[in-house]
């Protein structure tokens, strides 16, 4: 009996911690489709990878971005209270692949709040901020972005390199 009560309490706590389990499931499924498609590109030649990723951008990233925007409009920022840790992680990954910055800009403040409240790991926050800044033609802050130049990976333009380790 005691085990049954504990199990029910855990179940209720888990459900209570996620206001939108159907949206969480949808986000996790979108993430899986995104990653499966990208993984199929990895074994191709460089030219084939570019074509593969361009196709993914059109066939997966654009519709995913549209759906993320609908979700954001419907429930606000999908934090862990709304969609759980997995749902937030999926949202963040899919958002990174958005072909435009509109939703990234709208998400910046709530993502910053999620980071400050320990809902997001530092690396996820740094990746998000750097990608947004680089898309906006600004220097990145955390040094997560790299460019391919003459066949070599070089650090994308970065703000105040001397203080990079502190950030």
N, CA, C and O of each residue as an XYZ file, in Angstrom:
668
protein
N       0.824     -1.190      0.000
C       0.000      0.000      0.000
C       0.870      1.257      0.000
O       0.607      2.213     -0.730
N       1.903      1.234      0.828
C       2.804      2.371      0.929
C       3.462      2.653     -0.426
O       3.590      3.811     -0.825
N       3.876      1.606     -1.126
C       4.503      1.742     -2.440
C       3.530      2.335     -3.452
O       3.929      3.149     -4.285
N       2.268      1.939     -3.393
C       1.244      2.452     -4.288
C       1.048      3.952     -4.064
O       0.939      4.708     -5.029
N       1.002      4.386     -2.820
C       0.836      5.802     -2.489
C       2.034      6.608     -3.006
O       1.863      7.680     -3.588
N       3.230      6.091     -2.792
C       4.438      6.778     -3.270
C       4.411      6.878     -4.788
O       4.728      7.933     -5.338
N       4.043      5.814     -5.469
C       3.975      5.804     -6.932
C       2.958      6.819     -7.442
O       3.227      7.543     -8.401
N       1.794      6.872     -6.804
C       0.770      7.843     -7.204
C       1.234      9.269     -6.969
O       0.970     10.147     -7.791
N       1.916      9.514     -5.867
C       2.444     10.852     -5.578
C       3.456     11.280     -6.633
O       3.444     12.422     -7.090
N       4.324     10.363     -7.011
C       5.315     10.674     -8.047
C       4.646     10.950     -9.382
O       5.051     11.867    -10.097
N       3.638     10.180     -9.726
C       2.909     10.380    -10.973
C       2.226     11.735    -10.984
O       2.313     12.473    -11.966
N       1.540     12.066     -9.885
C       0.862     13.354     -9.787
C       1.869     14.495     -9.858
O       1.618     15.492    -10.535
N       2.996     14.369     -9.175
C       4.027     15.415     -9.209
C       4.558     15.594    -10.621
O       4.790     16.724    -11.052
N       4.755     14.503    -11.348
C       5.268     14.580    -12.709
C       4.264     15.256    -13.631
O       4.634     16.129    -14.417
N       2.986     14.860    -13.542
C       1.954     15.459    -14.385
C       1.741     16.922    -14.006
O       1.579     17.777    -14.876
N       1.742     17.203    -12.707
C       1.546     18.579    -12.258
C       2.679     19.476    -12.732
O       2.476     20.674    -12.933
N       3.857     18.920    -12.913
C       5.003     19.693    -13.358
C       5.005     19.966    -14.854
O       5.886     20.655    -15.368
N       4.019     19.425    -15.540
C       3.950     19.634    -16.986
C       2.503     19.950    -17.356
O       1.663     19.054    -17.441
N       2.232     21.201    -17.569
C       0.867     21.631    -17.865
C       0.398     21.169    -19.247
O      -0.803     21.026    -19.475
N       1.322     20.940    -20.156
C       0.973     20.617    -21.541
C       1.708     19.362    -22.012
O       2.605     19.454    -22.851
N       1.342     18.194    -21.487
C       2.063     16.977    -21.876
C       1.934     16.649    -23.369
O       2.867     16.097    -23.951
N       0.814     16.971    -23.993
C       0.665     16.694    -25.433
C       1.622     17.563    -26.246
O       2.176     17.107    -27.247
N       1.816     18.793    -25.830
C       2.769     19.670    -26.530
C       4.186     19.179    -26.272
O       5.018     19.193    -27.179
N       4.474     18.744    -25.041
C       5.792     18.162    -24.762
C       6.052     16.999    -25.706
O       7.114     16.927    -26.325
N       5.094     16.089    -25.822
C       5.268     14.929    -26.702
C       5.480     15.355    -28.152
O       6.297     14.774    -28.866
N       4.746     16.362    -28.574
C       4.895     16.868    -29.945
C       6.286     17.461    -30.157
O       6.915     17.214    -31.186
N       6.765     18.236    -29.197
C       8.101     18.830    -29.309
C       9.180     17.749    -29.363
O      10.112     17.842    -30.162
N       9.059     16.742    -28.529
C      10.036     15.650    -28.507
C      10.018     14.906    -29.842
O      11.074     14.527    -30.349
N       8.848     14.696    -30.408
C       8.747     14.028    -31.715
C       9.354     14.909    -32.818
O      10.042     14.404    -33.705
N       9.102     16.210    -32.762
C       9.689     17.133    -33.741
C      11.215     17.094    -33.659
O      11.903     17.111    -34.680
N      11.732     17.041    -32.434
C      13.183     16.967    -32.238
C      13.742     15.686    -32.857
O      14.792     15.711    -33.500
N      13.047     14.580    -32.665
C      13.498     13.294    -33.211
C      13.549     13.346    -34.738
O      14.532     12.908    -35.336
N      12.522     13.864    -35.360
C      12.493     13.984    -36.823
C      13.640     14.878    -37.291
O      14.328     14.558    -38.261
N      13.841     15.998    -36.599
C      14.924     16.933    -36.914
C      16.283     16.221    -36.868
O      17.068     16.302    -37.813
N      16.543     15.535    -35.775
C      17.846     14.895    -35.592
C      18.046     13.702    -36.517
O      19.148     13.499    -37.028
N      17.003     12.912    -36.740
C      17.114     11.778    -37.665
C      17.467     12.265    -39.074
O      18.315     11.678    -39.745
N      16.817     13.330    -39.510
C      17.090     13.878    -40.839
C      18.523     14.389    -40.929
O      19.213     14.134    -41.916
N      18.969     15.101    -39.914
C      20.336     15.636    -39.934
C      21.380     14.524    -39.865
O      22.431     14.619    -40.498
N      21.100     13.491    -39.113
C      22.036     12.369    -39.033
C      22.214     11.680    -40.378
O      23.288     11.150    -40.663
N      21.179     11.681    -41.205
C      21.275     11.067    -42.533
C      22.212     11.851    -43.451
O      22.721     11.309    -44.432
N      22.434     13.108    -43.136
C      23.314     13.955    -43.960
C      24.792     13.750    -43.636
O      25.649     14.099    -44.448
N      25.102     13.203    -42.489
C      26.481     13.207    -42.001
C      27.439     12.335    -42.803
O      28.635     12.627    -42.835
N      26.966     11.295    -43.439
C      27.871     10.398    -44.162
C      28.062     10.788    -45.622
O      28.733     10.078    -46.371
N      27.489     11.887    -46.023
C      27.585     12.321    -47.419
C      28.830     13.185    -47.632
O      29.465     13.640    -46.681
N      29.155     13.395    -48.908
C      30.253     14.305    -49.246
C      29.854     15.725    -48.846
O      28.689     15.974    -48.535
N      30.789     16.639    -48.850
C      30.514     18.019    -48.437
C      29.403     18.638    -49.286
O      28.484     19.256    -48.748
N      29.481     18.478    -50.601
C      28.445     19.043    -51.480
C      27.088     18.406    -51.217
O      26.065     19.090    -51.184
N      27.090     17.092    -51.029
C      25.838     16.389    -50.757
C      25.276     16.804    -49.391
O      24.059     16.895    -49.226
N      26.152     17.055    -48.414
C      25.697     17.511    -47.097
C      25.007     18.867    -47.206
O      23.966     19.089    -46.588
N      25.582     19.764    -47.986
C      24.993     21.093    -48.165
C      23.607     20.970    -48.775
O      22.668     21.626    -48.323
N      23.472     20.130    -49.802
C      22.167     19.922    -50.438
C      21.191     19.283    -49.458
O      20.026     19.675    -49.387
N      21.663     18.311    -48.715
C      20.830     17.618    -47.733
C      20.313     18.601    -46.679
O      19.124     18.606    -46.360
N      21.205     19.425    -46.147
C      20.808     20.389    -45.122
C      19.884     21.465    -45.688
O      18.990     21.945    -44.992
N      20.096     21.841    -46.937
C      19.199     22.812    -47.580
C      17.793     22.225    -47.702
O      16.801     22.918    -47.477
N      17.719     20.949    -48.058
C      16.411     20.282    -48.145
C      15.743     20.212    -46.772
O      14.536     20.422    -46.652
N      16.529     19.916    -45.747
C      15.994     19.853    -44.388
C      15.473     21.220    -43.959
O      14.428     21.324    -43.317
N      16.204     22.254    -44.316
C      15.778     23.604    -43.955
C      14.385     23.891    -44.504
O      13.537     24.462    -43.819
N      14.168     23.488    -45.743
C      12.880     23.742    -46.400
C      11.787     22.798    -45.895
O      10.681     23.236    -45.577
N      12.098     21.518    -45.822
C      11.060     20.522    -45.533
C      10.792     20.316    -44.039
O       9.695     19.903    -43.665
N      11.770     20.595    -43.188
C      11.598     20.347    -41.749
C      11.691     21.637    -40.940
O      10.806     21.927    -40.134
N      12.755     22.413    -41.145
C      12.976     23.591    -40.300
C      11.890     24.651    -40.455
O      11.436     25.221    -39.464
N      11.473     24.918    -41.688
C      10.434     25.934    -41.889
C       9.112     25.535    -41.241
O       8.536     26.333    -40.502
N       8.607     24.309    -41.498
C       7.365     23.928    -40.809
C       7.521     23.852    -39.286
O       6.605     24.228    -38.554
N       8.673     23.369    -38.803
C       8.904     23.317    -37.356
C       8.882     24.710    -36.748
O       8.315     24.912    -35.674
N       9.494     25.669    -37.426
C       9.519     27.043    -36.921
C       8.108     27.607    -36.864
O       7.743     28.297    -35.913
N       7.331     27.313    -37.873
C       5.940     27.770    -37.880
C       5.181     27.166    -36.688
O       4.421     27.860    -36.013
N       5.394     25.878    -36.439
C       4.708     25.222    -35.323
C       5.211     25.750    -33.982
O       4.413     25.958    -33.068
N       6.525     25.973    -33.847
C       7.050     26.544    -32.602
C       6.415     27.901    -32.321
O       6.088     28.221    -31.178
N       6.247     28.684    -33.362
C       5.637     30.006    -33.208
C       4.194     29.863    -32.736
O       3.746     30.612    -31.868
N       3.469     28.904    -33.305
C       2.088     28.663    -32.867
C       2.049     28.250    -31.396
O       1.207     28.724    -30.633
N       2.964     27.365    -31.007
C       3.027     26.921    -29.613
C       3.329     28.108    -28.703
O       2.687     28.276    -27.666
N       4.295     28.924    -29.084
C       4.675     30.103    -28.294
C       3.480     31.042    -28.165
O       3.221     31.575    -27.086
N       2.746     31.246    -29.271
C       1.569     32.114    -29.237
C       0.472     31.524    -28.351
O      -0.266     32.261    -27.698
N       0.367     30.201    -28.330
C      -0.682     29.519    -27.577
C      -0.402     29.473    -26.073
O      -1.276     29.797    -25.269
N       0.811     29.071    -25.692
C       1.095     28.839    -24.266
C       2.192     29.739    -23.705
O       2.515     29.655    -22.520
N       2.760     30.587    -24.535
C       3.909     31.373    -24.108
C       5.168     30.529    -24.238
O       5.161     29.484    -24.888
N       6.227     30.982    -23.627
C       7.482     30.241    -23.690
C       7.300     28.883    -23.020
O       6.838     28.820    -21.881
N       7.655     27.794    -23.705
C       7.440     26.453    -23.154
C       8.507     26.049    -22.141
O       9.384     25.240    -22.441
N       8.428     26.613    -20.952
C       9.406     26.313    -19.907
C       9.136     24.934    -19.312
O       8.215     24.237    -19.737
N       9.938     24.547    -18.334
C       9.821     23.198    -17.776
C       8.490     22.987    -17.046
O       7.984     21.865    -17.016
N       7.923     24.026    -16.466
C       6.625     23.878    -15.797
C       5.537     23.525    -16.806
O       4.567     22.845    -16.474
N       5.708     23.991    -18.031
C       4.686     23.758    -19.054
C       4.910     22.462    -19.829
O       3.961     21.724    -20.095
N       6.161     22.184    -20.192
C       6.422     21.028    -21.073
C       7.505     20.100    -20.542
O       7.909     19.172    -21.243
N       7.978     20.322    -19.340
C       9.012     19.473    -18.775
C      10.382     19.748    -19.370
O      10.528     20.511    -20.324
N      11.367     19.114    -18.788
C      12.752     19.303    -19.218
C      12.968     18.845    -20.664
O      13.610     19.541    -21.450
N      12.431     17.673    -21.009
C      12.589     17.160    -22.378
C      11.933     18.074    -23.401
O      12.487     18.309    -24.474
N      10.747     18.592    -23.070
C      10.047     19.486    -23.987
C      10.807     20.778    -24.208
O      10.908     21.259    -25.337
N      11.347     21.348    -23.120
C      12.137     22.581    -23.245
C      13.398     22.317    -24.050
O      13.770     23.121    -24.906
N      14.053     21.208    -23.786
C      15.267     20.857    -24.539
C      14.942     20.720    -26.030
O      15.696     21.201    -26.876
N      13.838     20.074    -26.347
C      13.440     19.903    -27.742
C      13.144     21.259    -28.376
O      13.565     21.521    -29.502
N      12.421     22.124    -27.659
C      12.123     23.464    -28.163
C      13.409     24.208    -28.501
O      13.521     24.816    -29.565
N      14.378     24.156    -27.589
C      15.637     24.873    -27.792
C      16.390     24.366    -29.015
O      16.905     25.164    -29.798
N      16.459     23.057    -29.186
C      17.177     22.506    -30.329
C      16.491     22.884    -31.637
O      17.149     23.294    -32.593
N      15.183     22.747    -31.678
C      14.445     23.076    -32.901
C      14.564     24.565    -33.197
O      14.702     24.958    -34.355
N      14.512     25.396    -32.160
C      14.645     26.841    -32.332
C      16.007     27.201    -32.927
O      16.106     28.133    -33.725
N      17.048     26.473    -32.547
C      18.385     26.737    -33.104
C      18.393     26.555    -34.621
O      19.185     27.194    -35.314
N      17.525     25.696    -35.141
C      17.502     25.414    -36.571
C      16.505     26.282    -37.338
O      16.337     26.111    -38.545
N      15.849     27.202    -36.652
C      14.889     28.090    -37.316
C      15.594     28.910    -38.389
O      16.669     29.455    -38.138
N      15.002     29.009    -39.592
C      15.655     29.748    -40.673
C      15.610     31.270    -40.498
O      16.324     31.992    -41.194
N      14.782     31.759    -39.580
C      14.708     33.199    -39.316
C      14.900     33.444    -37.820
O      14.834     32.518    -37.012
N      15.136     34.698    -37.471
C      15.388     35.047    -36.072
C      14.164     35.577    -35.337
O      14.262     35.915    -34.158
N      13.024     35.658    -35.995
C      11.845     36.253    -35.358
C      11.527     35.610    -34.012
O      11.402     36.308    -33.006
N      11.397     34.288    -33.990
C      11.052     33.608    -32.749
C      12.220     33.615    -31.769
O      12.006     33.642    -30.557
N      13.449     33.592    -32.275
C      14.601     33.687    -31.369
C      14.569     35.007    -30.595
O      14.797     35.034    -29.386
N      14.285     36.090    -31.299
C      14.237     37.403    -30.653
C      13.124     37.423    -29.607
O      13.327     37.922    -28.500
N      11.957     36.889    -29.942
C      10.835     36.841    -29.000
C      11.173     35.966    -27.788
O      10.669     36.198    -26.689
N      12.016     34.975    -27.994
C      12.341     34.012    -26.937
C      13.502     34.443    -26.059
O      13.726     33.837    -25.011
N      14.243     35.460    -26.445
C      15.463     35.820    -25.725
C      15.226     36.069    -24.233
O      15.918     35.486    -23.398
N      14.281     36.908    -23.891
C      14.054     37.212    -22.463
C      13.597     35.982    -21.690
O      14.152     35.705    -20.627
N      12.594     35.218    -22.184
C      12.217     34.038    -21.406
C      13.315     32.976    -21.340
O      13.409     32.249    -20.351
N      14.141     32.879    -22.374
C      15.258     31.930    -22.331
C      16.278     32.385    -21.292
O      16.834     31.565    -20.561
N      16.519     33.669    -21.230
C      17.438     34.201    -20.214
C      16.898     33.913    -18.815
O      17.657     33.522    -17.928
N      15.593     34.102    -18.610
C      14.989     33.779    -17.306
C      15.119     32.287    -17.005
O      15.423     31.903    -15.875
N      14.888     31.447    -18.016
C      14.997     29.998    -17.816
C      16.429     29.615    -17.439
O      16.637     28.747    -16.592
N      17.410     30.258    -18.063
C      18.806     30.001    -17.721
C      19.098     30.429    -16.278
O      19.718     29.686    -15.517
N      18.651     31.617    -15.915
C      18.917     32.136    -14.570
C      18.229     31.313    -13.482
O      18.688     31.287    -12.340
N      17.137     30.645    -13.828
C      16.451     29.798    -12.845
C      16.878     28.329    -12.964
O      16.218     27.434    -12.436
N      17.982     28.102    -13.661
C      18.578     26.765    -13.802
C      17.706     25.757    -14.558
O      17.856     24.550    -14.369
N      16.810     26.234    -15.399
C      16.034     25.332    -16.251
C      16.834     24.933    -17.486
O      16.598     23.878    -18.075
N      17.775     25.777    -17.869
C      18.613     25.535    -19.043
C      20.060     25.407    -18.617
O      20.532     26.179    -17.783
N      20.772     24.440    -19.179
C      22.203     24.357    -18.879
C      22.961     25.522    -19.525
O      22.519     26.059    -20.541
N      24.085     25.909    -18.949
C      24.860     27.039    -19.485
C      25.199     26.891    -20.967
O      25.164     27.878    -21.703
N      25.525     25.685    -21.417
C      25.915     25.504    -22.819
C      24.743     25.776    -23.767
O      24.936     26.357    -24.835
N      23.548     25.368    -23.389
C      22.367     25.615    -24.232
C      22.108     27.117    -24.331
O      21.777     27.629    -25.401
N      22.260     27.811    -23.214
C      22.067     29.257    -23.210
C      23.141     29.948    -24.062
O      22.831     30.817    -24.877
N      24.389     29.557    -23.867
C      25.492     30.163    -24.619
C      25.328     29.923    -26.121
O      25.524     30.842    -26.917
N      24.974     28.709    -26.511
C      24.746     28.409    -27.935
C      23.652     29.292    -28.508
O      23.787     29.839    -29.602
N      22.569     29.423    -27.759
C      21.449     30.231    -28.224
C      21.858     31.692    -28.405
O      21.628     32.282    -29.461
N      22.464     32.267    -27.372
C      22.840     33.690    -27.417
C      23.844     33.944    -28.543
O      23.698     34.906    -29.298
N      24.853     33.092    -28.659
C      25.865     33.295    -29.700
C      25.263     33.188    -31.095
O      25.566     34.008    -31.962
N      24.421     32.195    -31.320
C      23.829     32.037    -32.654
C      22.972     33.239    -33.001
O      23.034     33.747    -34.121
N      22.174     33.695    -32.053
C      21.334     34.867    -32.306
C      22.198     36.080    -32.625
O      21.933     36.796    -33.591
N      23.224     36.313    -31.822
C      24.095     37.479    -32.054
C      24.792     37.391    -33.408
O      24.881     38.390    -34.122
N      25.285     36.208    -33.768
C      25.960     36.057    -35.061
C      24.982     36.286    -36.216
O      25.354     36.891    -37.222
N      23.747     35.815    -36.089
C      22.732     36.051    -37.125
C      22.423     37.538    -37.260
O      22.073     38.014    -38.340
N      22.556     38.265    -36.153
C      22.293     39.701    -36.157
C      23.537     40.518    -36.525
O      23.565     41.739    -36.365
N      24.562     39.817    -37.022
C      25.826     40.454    -37.440
C      26.559     41.113    -36.278
O      27.286     42.089    -36.465
N      26.360     40.567    -35.062
C      27.080     41.023    -33.877
C      28.122     39.970    -33.523
O      28.058     38.836    -33.998
N      29.074     40.351    -32.695
C      30.058     39.384    -32.215
C      29.422     38.495    -31.153
O      28.600     38.950    -30.357
N      29.812     37.228    -31.150
C      29.302     36.313    -30.133
C      29.931     36.623    -28.778
O      30.981     37.261    -28.707
N      29.290     36.173    -27.710
C      29.783     36.427    -26.354
C      30.538     35.248    -25.758
O      31.502     35.440    -25.017
N      30.106     34.024    -26.075
C      30.602     32.849    -25.351
C      31.533     31.951    -26.160
O      32.054     30.970    -25.629
N      31.746     32.266    -27.418
C      32.705     31.498    -28.215
C      32.224     30.117    -28.624
O      33.028     29.190    -28.727
N      30.927     29.962    -28.860
C      30.407     28.649    -29.257
C      30.335     28.473    -30.769
O      30.188     27.352    -31.255
N      30.435     29.563    -31.511
C      30.286     29.505    -32.964
C      31.612     29.487    -33.698
O      32.566     30.165    -33.315
N      31.652     28.701    -34.756
C      32.854     28.596    -35.582
C      32.473     28.717    -37.044
O      31.358     28.372    -37.436
N      33.404     29.208    -37.848
C      33.236     29.311    -39.295
C      34.232     28.389    -39.969
O      35.311     28.125    -39.438
N      33.868     27.909    -41.129
C      34.772     27.089    -41.925
C      35.483     28.013    -42.904
O      34.847     28.660    -43.736
N      36.810     28.068    -42.797
C      37.594     28.943    -43.665
C      38.812     28.165    -44.166
O      39.633     27.699    -43.377
N      38.910     28.037    -45.465
C      40.012     27.304    -46.086
C      40.136     25.889    -45.507
O      41.237     25.393    -45.270
N      38.977     25.253    -45.285
C      38.970     23.888    -44.779
C      39.261     23.751    -43.301
O      39.407     22.632    -42.807
N      39.350     24.866    -42.575
C      39.646     24.820    -41.142
C      38.541     25.530    -40.370
O      37.941     26.492    -40.849
N      38.290     25.030    -39.166
C      37.324     25.663    -38.283
C      38.020     26.780    -37.507
O      39.018     26.553    -36.823
N      37.468     27.999    -37.630
C      38.017     29.129    -36.879
C      36.893     29.768    -36.051
O      35.730     29.772    -36.455
N      37.256     30.291    -34.921
C      36.293     30.922    -34.028
C      35.610     32.080    -34.751
O      36.271     32.929    -35.349
N      34.277     32.103    -34.688
C      33.519     33.223    -35.261
C      33.866     34.483    -34.477
O      34.331     34.394    -33.341
N      33.644     35.667    -35.074
C      33.959     36.904    -34.363
C      33.372     36.895    -32.946
O      32.196     36.596    -32.739
N      34.237     37.233    -31.978
C      33.871     37.111    -30.572
C      34.200     38.390    -29.818
O      35.272     38.971    -29.984
N      33.265     38.812    -28.994
C      33.403     39.996    -28.155
C      34.483     39.758    -27.094
O      34.516     38.695    -26.474
N      35.353     40.726    -26.888
C      36.309     40.761    -25.785
C      36.929     39.386    -25.498
O      36.627     38.746    -24.491
N      37.794     38.959    -26.405
C      38.427     37.632    -26.291
C      39.164     37.431    -24.973
O      39.203     36.319    -24.446
N      39.747     38.500    -24.439
C      40.511     38.370    -23.196
C      39.639     37.931    -22.020
O      40.128     37.290    -21.090
N      38.362     38.270    -22.058
C      37.457     37.909    -20.942
C      36.569     36.707    -21.282
O      35.620     36.407    -20.558
N      36.882     36.031    -22.375
C      36.023     34.921    -22.818
C      35.912     33.834    -21.762
O      34.809     33.347    -21.515
N      36.994     33.440    -21.139
C      36.960     32.375    -20.134
C      36.093     32.761    -18.932
O      35.443     31.895    -18.346
N      36.070     34.019    -18.562
C      35.258     34.471    -17.430
C      33.772     34.343    -17.741
O      32.973     33.997    -16.870
N      33.409     34.626    -18.998
C      31.996     34.525    -19.375
C      31.580     33.087    -19.465
O      30.423     32.797    -19.770
